[in-house]
Amino acid sequence: MTWLVPLLVLVPLLGAAGALGLLRHQKLQQAITVAALVVALAVAATLLVLVDRHGTIVVQVGGWEAPYGISLVVDRLSALLLTVSASVLLIVLLFSIGQGLAADDGEAPVTIFYPTYLVLAAGVLDSFIAGDLFNLYVAFEMLLVASYVLITLGGSEQRVRAGTTYIVTSLIASAIFLAAIGLVYGATGTVNIAQISERVAGLPEHVQLLLHTMLLIGFGIKAAVFPLAFWLPDSYPTAPAPVTAVFAGLLTKVGIYAIIRLETIIFPRPQLNTVLLIVAVLTMVVGVLGAVSQTDVKRLLSFTLISHIGFMVMGVGLGSVVGTAAAVFYTVHHIVVQTTLFLVSGLMERVGGTTSTRSLGGLLTGAPLLAALYLVPAFNLGGIPPFSGFIGKLGLFRAAAIDGSPLAYVTIGAGVVTSLLTLYALMRVWDAAFWRPKPAAEAAAPHASVAEPHAHLRSPEPAPLTVSEETGEAFHPDGSVTVTDAPLASRASRPTATQEGVGEAPAKVRLPRMLVGVTTVAVLGSVALTVVAGPLYGYATRAAESLESPDRYVQAVLGGSR
């Protein structure tokens, strides 16, 4: 079944080419994009079962034996992350279709979203199967080029500014990674991960430390660990909700995946484990302190994203099977839950017209189902029993207790504080956005949707608009169109101060069924992680055991060519 592996990259890329050729046919673009991701998900799920039963699957591209050719490797870790990532990519795509939003500006064609999204998917999936460092670099660049387009989609001043920070930071990380690849090749004569694992032990200690550090810095920027995470809170919140959701769920986890490979296969010795544990503590604490100081939901979630990356780094830094297993489990949990919370924040923005907790209010009355959809993943991320967040953190704390070092116990304390502050920050959003009545000033002058790029062209007394319920497009009497970032279900359904009275709870708002349905599926998926926590944790443990025995990986890739 080795022929399945290349399909993970080929199908999205071919789908992107097909979607790009159908720019005038958006429905066909959507169909091609959905079909490509469904195929990718089916392939990933099949590989998940096959790898667990029969062991690592290796494909030597073009028939060139390793280390001369390109190796595509699917082991338990790869298969698990491929399946979860393909699921998230599909869910977010369906959300974007339901929202009727791929770009929020009429000057930027909506249709460019779908081929770009498939290129992003190909890059993410290729990252998880790359068997050599240069192919991993190519995969990173593929997903980053696509992300450059998606994060600036719409061309507003705010997005271009935030996108510039993101692009410059990503280019620096890529330059460091590429320089590290050159040094690794110069020192070992290969870029094949399995062969590097064999040869690196024979290098002088200071050379190993240099290579190890450079690779770790490059991956750390992509994973958004402290102090290399400064770019994330200013970049992610500016993008449309579907883009932010897929970025938060997957892009940083590609960096975490690379760190896991680096610490278990390439440099299995505990050379920088102490550094990783210190970085984990700082990432958790600094990230969550940033979260509690935020009044914007998207920025708050961006800071919680950073803080919880620290939990995964903690598991890797412990350098044990139980620690790595907990890190793998927590990575899966965080991909699903963080993506779900960003999708919910998109619905909150659609209903309330903003993500600022100073302006939101009364959503519990106006959208009671949305209140439930927020509360479940919020409890999960905060680590409330019996959710998967609690199980993952408990596994990490157990691994640290088994380690028994003073620094390991410090990480436990930092993890507990981070969990409590995460719950506090998320419940403060609940209180402000759902439980508290809408502020009087906001009820008297309800928000227009966030992005209105042509607002400066309006007259002092704007004429009434006709607003599409499905897409959020505002049709002006002069024929111009304004496309909003988070179109409301129906602006007519949003009460004014005259209708309700200042400061009173809003009337119930109808959201498009597809949006609510997709978000509900995402929330149920986060709950399902708790239901299948036993088998999933067992799978993560088997994956960790394979990772902690790099000889298995080397034998599977190199085989008789050693």
N, C-alpha and C positions, 0 to 999 in steps of 0.2 A: 504493500500500500504506500510505497515511497512516493508514488506519483501524486499523492494528495498534497504533499508539503508545498511544492511550488505554486499550487493553486491559491494559497493564502495571499500571495503577492500578485500573481498574474490576473486573477479575476477582478480585484479592485482596479488595477491599472487598465485592463481592457474595458471595464465599465466606465472609467473616467474618460477614456478615449471616445467611447460611444456617446456618453453624455455631452462631451464637448462638441461633438458633431451635430447635436440636436438642440442648439441654443434657442431655437424658436419654438421648441415643443417641450414645455416644462413638465407636462404630465408624463411624457415618455422618459424624460430625464429622471423624474422621481421613481418611475417603475424600474428603470435600469439600476439606479442606485440601491433601491431596496433589494432587488434580486441579487445584486453582487454581494451585499452584506449578508443576506440569508444564506447564500452559498458558502461564504467565508465562515459563518457561524456553524453550519452543518459540517464543514471540513474540520474545523477546530474541535468540535464536540466528538467527532469520530476519532481524531488523533488522541484526544484525552483518554478515551477508553483503550485504544490500541497500545499507547505508550505505557499505561499502567499495567496492562496484561503482559506485554511482550518486550518491554524495554525501549531504550532510546532508538529513534528513527533518524537515520542520517542519509542525506542526498548529496552526492558529489555532482555539482552542476556541470553539464557538458561531458560527463564521463571522465573528467580529470581527477585522478586520485589525490586525496589530501597528502601533503599540504600545498600542492601545486595549483589546485583548482579552488573553487568556492564551495565551502561546505555549508549546507543548511541542516541544522540540528534541532530536533524536537525531543526534549526529555520531559519529565513530569512537570517541572517548573514552567517550561515554555508552553506546554499544552494547556495548563491551568490558566495562565495569563492570556493565552490566545483566545480561549473560550470566553472568559470574562470580558475581555476587551471587545471582541466581536459582538457580544450581547449588548454592551454599553453603546457601541457605535450605532447599532441598529435602533435601540431605544431612543437615543438622542436624535437620530435622523427622523424617526416617526414624529417626535415632538416638534421638530422644525417644520415638517410638512403640515402638521396640525395647526401650528401657529401661523402658517402662511408667511413665514419670514425666513429669508436667507440673507438678505441685505436690507438695510433700513433706509436706503436712499435711492430715489428713482434714478440717479445718475450712475449707480453701480448696478449692473444687471444681476438680478436675482439668480439667473440661470448659471452663473459662474460658480455658485455655491456648491452644486452637486458634483461636478468633476473634481473640484478642489478638495471636497470632503472625502472622496474616494482615494485621492492621492495621499491624504493624511492617513486614512485607514491602511493603505498599503505600507506606508512608512512605519506605522506603529506595529503592524503584524510582522513585517520584515525584521524589525528590531529584536523580536522575541525568538527568531529562528536563525539569526546570523551566527555562523560558526567561526568567523574571523573578525578581527578588529576593524579592518577596512570596510567590509560589508556592513558592519554595525555603524560605522561612520556614514556610509552612503544612506542607510536607512534613517539615521538621525536627520540628515540633510533633507531627505525626501519629506519627512513629516514637518520639518521646520519651515521649508519653503511653502508648503501648503498652509501652515499655521500663520505665516506672515500675511498671506492673502486674507485668511479668515478673520484675523484679529483687527485688520484695518478695513474690513468690508463696510462700505458706506461712505468712507472718506471724510467723516466729520473731523473737525480739528482735534477734539478730545481723543478720538481713536488713533489718529495719525501720530499724535504726541506719545500716547501710551504704546503704540505699536513700534515707534522708533526705539524706545527704551528696551522693549522686548527683543527687537531685531539685533540691536547692538550687543546686548548681553548674550544672546544666542550665538552670534558670530564670534564673540570672544571665547565662549565655551568650546565652540567647534574648532577654533584655531588652537586652543590648548590641547584638545583631544587629538587633532591631526599631528601636532608637534610630538605628542606622546607616542603616537603610532610610529612616526619616523624614528624616534629614539628606541622604541621596542624592537623595530626591525633591525636597526643598526646593532643592537646588543645581542639579539637572538637569531637573526637571519630569517625570521618568519613573522607573519601576522596571524597565523592560524592559532586560535585560542588553545586548542589541545596541545599543539607543539610548543607554544609559549609556556604552558604549564610544566612541560617536561624540562625545558631548557633554562627557565628563569632561576631555578635553585642553584645552578652553577655559576651565576653572576656574583660579583663582589657585593657585599652588603650595601655599600653606599649607592651602587648603581640600582639595585633593587628598590631602595628607598626612594630614589629620584623618580623612577618609572612609576612606582606605586602611587606616589604623591601626585604626580601630574595627571595620571588617569583619574584618581579620586577627585581632584579639583574639577576636572572637566565634567565628570558625572555628577558631582555635587551641585554644580550650577544648574544643571538640567533637572536635578531632583529637588532643588530649592531648599537646601539645608543652610542653616545659619553658619557663617555670615554671608552666604552667597545667594540669599533669597530676597534681596532688596527689591528686585525687579517685579516680583509676582503681584503684590497687592495693587500696584499701579497699572498693571497690564490687563489682568483677567477681567476685572469688573466692568471695563468699558465695552467689552464685546457683547453681542446679542446673547440671550440666555442659552440657546443650544450650543453656541461656540464655547462660551464660558464653561458649560457643564462638561463637554467632552475634553476640554483642556485640563480642567481641574481633576477629572477622573483618571485620565490616561497619560498626559504628557510628563508629569512629574514621576509617574510610576515607571516609565521607561528608564529614567535615571536611576530609580531604586533597583530595578531589575539589573541594570549594568553594574551597580555597586555590589549586588549579591554575587553576580558572576565573578567580579574582580576579586572579592574577598574569599570565595570558596574554590574557584577553579584556577585562576591565574596566580594569585598570591594567597595560598591557603594558610601560610604561616601567620600567627597573630602579631604581625609587624606593627600595624596601626590600630589595633583594637581599642587601646586606651583612648586614642584620639577620637575614634568613632563614638565611644561612649560619652566623652565630653561634648562633642558636637551634638549628639542626641539630646543631652540634657539642655544645652543652650537653645537648640531648635525648638524643643517643647515649650520651654519657659518663655522665651522671647516671643515666639509665635502667639501663644495664648494671651500674653499681656497686650500684644497688639490687638487681638480680637476683642478683649473686654473694653477697649477704649474707642471702639468704632460705633458710629450711629447709622452706617449704611450696611444693609444686609449682605450685599455682595462682597464688600470689603471685609466685613467680619468673617464671612465664610472663607475668603482668601487667606486670612490670617490663621484660621483653624486648620486650613489645608497645610500650611507651613508647620504648625505645631505638631500635627499628627504624623508628618513625615518623620519627626523625631522618634516616634514609637518604632517605626520600621528600621531606622538606623540603629536604634538600641538593640533590636533583635540580632541584626547582623554583627554589631560590635561585640556581642557576648561570645561569638565564635564557637558556638556549640550547636549540636543537632536540635535541641529543644528551643534554643534561641532563634535559629534560622527557621524552624517550623512555625513558630509563633509569628515571626516577621512575614512569612509567606501568607499565612492565614490573615494577618492584619492588613496586608496589602490588598488582598481580594476584598475584604470587608470595606476598606476605605475607598476603593474604586467605586463600588456600588453605592455606598451611603453618601459620599461627597457629591457624586454625580446627581443623585436623587435630590439632595438639598438645593443644588443650583437650579435644577428644573423647577422645584417648588418656588424658589425665589423668582423665577421667571413668571410664574403664575401670580405671585404676589404683586409684581410690578405691573402685570397686565390688569389686575383688578384695581390696585391703588394708584396706578400712574407713577409710582416712584418706589425706590427701595430704601428710602430714608426712614428710619424709625421715628424721626421727629414729625413726619408728615403722615405716616400710616396710622391707622386706628380703626377699631370697630369691625375688623375682618371676620371675627368669630360670628357675628350676626350676618354680615353681608355674604360670607362664603364659608359656611361651617365645614364643608368637606375639605376645603383647602386648609383649614385649621388642623384637621386630623392628619392630612397628608404632610404637614410640616412637623407635627409633634412626634410622629413615629420615628423618622430618621434622626430628629434632634436628640431624642432619648438614646437612640442607637449610637450616635457619634459621641455622646456624653458618657457612654459606658454603663448605662442603667441595666441591671439584670432583668431578664435573661438574654438580652440581645447580643448579637455577635460582637459588638464593640466591647462588651464586658468580657466575653469569652477570650477574645484576642488579647486584651490587656492582662487578663488573669494569666494567660499562657506566657506573656512577656515577663510579668512579675515573678512567676514561678521559675522561669529560666534565670532571671537575675538572682533569685534567692539560692538556686543551685550553685551559681557561680560563687556567691558568698563574699566577694571582695567589697571593700568599702565603697568603691565607685559604683559597683552594681547596685548597692543599696541606695545610693544617691539617686540613681536612675529610677528606682522604684518610687522614691519620694517625689521626684519631679513628675513622674507619670501620674501619680495620685493628684497632685496639685493641678496639673494640666487638665485632667479629666473633670475635676470639680469646677475649674474656671471655665472650661468649655461648656459645661452644662449651665453655668450661671449666665454666660454670654448668650447662649441660644434661648434660654428661658426669658431673658430680658427682652429679646426680640419678640417672643410670644406675648409677653405682657404689653409691649408697646404697640405691636401691629395687630394683635387679635383681641386681646382682653380690654385694653384701654379704649375709651371712645375716641373717635376721630377729633383731633385738635380743632378748636373753634375756627381759627383762621383758615385751616385747610378745608373745612366743611363749607365755609362761605365762598372760598375760591378754589374749587377742586383743581387738581393738577391736570394739565394736558399730559399726554404721554411724554416720556423722557426725551426722545430725540425728535426735534422738529427743526431740521436744518434750514428751512426757508422762513423761519419765524420773523427774521428781520425785514422781510419784504411785505409783511402784512400792514394793512392800514390800521389806524387807531381803533376803528370800529369794524372788526372783521365780520364779513358776511357769514351766514350759517354754512356749515359744511355738511356734506353727505359722507358718512363714514362706513366703510365696508366692515361688517361684523367678522368676516373670516380673515381678512388680511390686515385690517387696521389702516388701509389707505384712505386718506382724507381727500375728497374731490371738491375743489374750490369752484365757485361759479365761473371763474375765468378759464376753467379747463385744466388748471395745473393740479398736480397731485403731490401730496405730502405722505411719505411712508414712515410710519412711526416704528420705534424700536420694540415697543411692547404694546401692540394695539389692544385696546380694551374690548371685552366681549361685546359691549354695546355702550356707547357713551350716553345714549338716551337713558340707559338703565342706571347710570350713576347719578344719584340724587344731588341736587343743589341745596344751598341753604334754604331757599324758598320752599323746596319740596319737603324737607325734613325738619328744618330748624337747626340752627348752628350747634355743632358739637354732638348731635345725636348720631346713633349708630346708623350706618347706611342700610338701604334696602338690599335684599338678596340680589346677587349678580349672577347671571348665567354665563358660564364659560363654555367654549366649544367642547363638545363631547370627546373629540379625539385627544385634545390636550389633557383633559381630566383622566381619560382612560389610560393614556400612555404614562402619565405621572403616577397613577394608581398602580400600574404594573411595576414601575420602578420601585415604588414603596413596598409592594408585596415581595419583590425580589430581594430587597434588603431584609425583610422579615424572614424570607425563605433561607437566608444564610444561617439564621438561628435554628431553623427546623432541621437543616442538614449539617449542622455544625460538627457532629460526630464524624460522619464520613469525610467531610471536607478537611477537618483537622487531621484525620488519619492520612488523607492524600498528601496534605502539606508536610506531614512528618516523613512520609516515604520520599517525597521530593527532597527534603532536607538531608535525609540519609544519603541519597545519591550525590547531592552537592558536596557533602562533607567527605566523600570518597572520590576525589577527582580522577583517580585511576580508571574508574568506570567510564567517565566521560572521555578520557584520552583513548581508551581501548575501543570505544564505540566509534569515534571519529577516525582515528588513525588505523585501527585494525592491524592488518599485516604489513602496513607501510612503515611501521615504527622502526 
